[in-house]
């Protein structure tokens, strides 16, 4: 049983590295095909959407904590 975490962990790291390599390669190849300006505009939209989603989730979390009476003081 002592060998299982070592083998499984090694397999997991290798599989994730291979998957990341092919994901980055695919996105790089797709970027060569398309319009650079459209790609930057799309990336900016996704970044703004991510920040807004993070703010909404954070606001909801603090509102829920406040409603439940949790101590939010530092």
VENKAJO-V134739 format. One record per pair of residues at least 12 apart in sequence whose ideal C-beta (glycine too) atoms are under 8 Angstrom apart, sorted by sequence separation. I is the first residue (numbers start at 1). J is the second residue. D is the distance in whole Angstrom. If there is no record, write none. Layout:
I J D
I J D
This chain:
none
